[in-house]
Amino acid sequence: MTRQMIGAKMIVQALKDQGVDTVFGYPGGAVLPIYDEIFQQNDIRHILVRHEQGAVHAAEGYARSTGKPGVVLVTSGPGATNAVTGLTDALLDSIPLVVLTGQVPTFMIGSDAFQEADTVGITRPCTKHNWLVKDTADLAATIHEAFHVATSGRPGPVLVDIPKDVQFASAKYTEKKQVNTSHYQPVVKGDMDQITKLVEAIEKAERPVFYTGGGVINSGPAASQLLRELVDATGFPITSTLMGLGCYPASGKSWLGMLGMHGLYEANWAMHDCDLMINIGARFDDRITGRLDAFSPKSKKAHIDIDPSSINKVIRADIPIIGDVGHVLEDILKVWKARGRKTNTEGLAKWWARIEEWKKVNCLSYTQQGNTIKPQYALERLEALTKHRKDRFICTEVGQHQMWAAQYLGFEDPNHWMTSGGLGTMGYGMPASVGVQIAHPEALVINVAGEASWLMNMQEMGTAVQYRLPVKQFILNNERLGMVRQWQELLHGERYSHSWSDALPDFVKLAEAFGAKGILCKDPADLDDAIMEMLNYDGPVIFDCLVEKHENCFPMIPSGKAHNEMLLGDASTQDVIGASGAVLV
Amino acid sequence: MSLKIKKGSTAHSAYNLRANYGDEVETHTLAVLVDNEAGVLARVIGLFSGRGYNIESLTVAEVDHQGHLSRITIVTRGTPQVIEQIKAQLGRIVPVHEVHDLTVEGAVVERELALIKVSGTGDKRVEALRLADIFRAHVVDSTLDSFVFQITGTPDKVDAFADLMRPLGLNEIARTGVAALARG
């Protein structure tokens, strides 16, 4: 059966055939034909955001919490350029997105037409791939291919730029199954020789550690299950990057907590002193490694990654395994079991004894006293009052609050933690919480925010109210750009250049102006009641939690230092960053 | 049209690392087979500029009209780790089919073509013609006071010829960049 239709209809049809139920977007001149088609159907729900960056972050939240690709529809020119930050964010965190942009008609391309921008040129370095469709006959096939590329191998954002005349012209619709995607098929099965080498290393290791990342989450829920099986069967300790939180439960007995710049003392020391590091779906980011020449000097390093370019990019792998985490873990378990489930129990017992010593440092301790709420205390109470909810999803903005959330909240399941890791995009969390709540209407969705980040995309409160999304905006308000302030304290002689927020809005009135509920809390004694009020309110809430203004985030590996040079909360922070570290970010 | 490069030989570059992983900067010639579609060269060049890699020479042309495939030949410099990373990054680009490091895959033939304009009269003109003969350069255009020579060979040979022509009145040179194939 062949079907003739106009390009705009083709787009909607292709989205339906790809199983899309939600599109985040904002209309404009160059996408009007597509919006007209969306108007005339009911299968795909369009969520009108307030800014195109919000659309992309919302789609990221949707994608990360469901495992399905997020879909965005925006217009040409400013619509496309506003999407660039979100695209870059999704690229660095490997989030599958399909972004459709309108473009001026083909005969006007290159004429500096109204709302014309070289969208494929601008987005080439911030997408996994992009296409400019110049012929309606190619349109459906390109969209099908776009979904294939976004979701295959290492996931990422793709963009399809569609001129307006292509949307109006008529052609034959290409069915999903007619599209040949054979040439782009990343390897998913790992090399069995390398896997056997890794199993041999697992059998002998005295001081092993699993170092897991976002790749476990991206591989799907089965990968997290296999990881839990492997960790629990071997009894090896496990730590995770920011992006990987939830792949192993925080309540699990082998859990060390997050590692890295603001990671836990025991996690970073285990990384530094281990003799076998098993990297599963992480990429040796600079937030993780600290000083490279002092990074885990005594260990043999195995690296499992679906992207060959991740391997040996920063740290040389002794056992490189290219493949999908789920497939590789399955093979590791199979080989390890077949060889008799051996581990070095004696070495492992000694190793755990050392880890227990590090745990005794109690690196997350802080003192809550007086009438000021410590941000850590606010998060501990939030955790205590919400951790029983299996359907709890946490989003964050970027900064100190993000690190505290990673430290003080426990994640039991994958896909329940949405944060901007690689790009560090302030303004991510508010729209991401919208996307998560759209995908999970009954769930508890909390955006842990700082007031400065939150203001960057606060217009999306309008979206939350319009679609009756009961997202909880939990703002730790210190009237400062807390992380910037912390670095200025450590690195720039306490000269706090432009790192405070003057003229902040009254968040309670702001909530009311949007048609949401506002809650102000400044006394630790009121905190539990206020949090319960937020949780019990059936609608969007802005929770303005006034916290200690000068709290620093610890532990901290200062830039240019090694894992074993971590600072703890009570340590002197004078001159901790040397001249060579000062140039790092 | 069949292409005489073995498929997939560097697709798993991480497995094929050389044992010694030195810090010496090396020159490598890469052959990259890509879909001949709009923007593909920009993707490759953008990768090099965005990640701070060097391009010494770059040539591109369609080599399989029916299959819409182009071959890009890139000469680049870097430490072995950087070279491996360049190959892996090239391999990630969606329209890239194959990446071959001709420098490590065996013996290779490299050729470049240059057009060199030399202006002069008298003895210098005669000497330019005599040297061109030694280098097997052809005269492809001539006026009473100038020649345009066409020379093919390795980049070194082209350099050597250009150096000799300089005192004899070289005033313009156009080079194609390197094309390379594995031998045998």
Contacts between the chains, C-beta under 8 A, distances in Angstrom:
chain1	res1	chain2	res2	distance
A	120	B	39	6.3
A	121	B	39	7.8
A	121	B	42	7.2
A	124	B	39	6.8
A	124	B	42	6.3
A	124	B	43	6.2
A	124	B	46	5.8
A	125	B	46	5.6
A	125	B	50	5.4
A	128	B	94	7.0
A	129	B	93	7.9
A	129	B	94	4.1
A	129	B	95	7.8
A	132	B	38	6.8
A	132	B	39	7.7
A	149	B	94	5.7
A	183	B	97	6.3
A	184	B	94	5.6
A	187	B	11	7.9
A	187	B	12	7.5
A	191	B	12	7.5
A	191	B	15	6.5
A	194	B	15	7.4
A	307	B	88	8.0
A	307	B	92	6.8
A	308	B	11	7.9
A	308	B	12	6.8
A	308	B	13	6.1
A	308	B	14	5.4
A	308	B	88	4.7
A	308	B	91	6.2
A	308	B	92	7.8
A	309	B	85	6.5
A	309	B	88	3.6
A	309	B	89	5.0
A	309	B	91	7.1
A	309	B	92	5.6
A	311	B	14	4.2
A	311	B	88	7.5
A	312	B	14	5.9
A	312	B	17	6.9
A	312	B	81	6.6
A	312	B	84	6.0
A	312	B	85	7.3
A	312	B	88	8.0
A	313	B	85	5.7
A	313	B	88	7.6
A	316	B	21	6.7
A	316	B	81	7.7
A	317	B	14	7.1
A	320	B	14	4.2
A	320	B	15	6.5
A	322	B	12	6.2
A	322	B	14	6.0
A	322	B	15	7.6
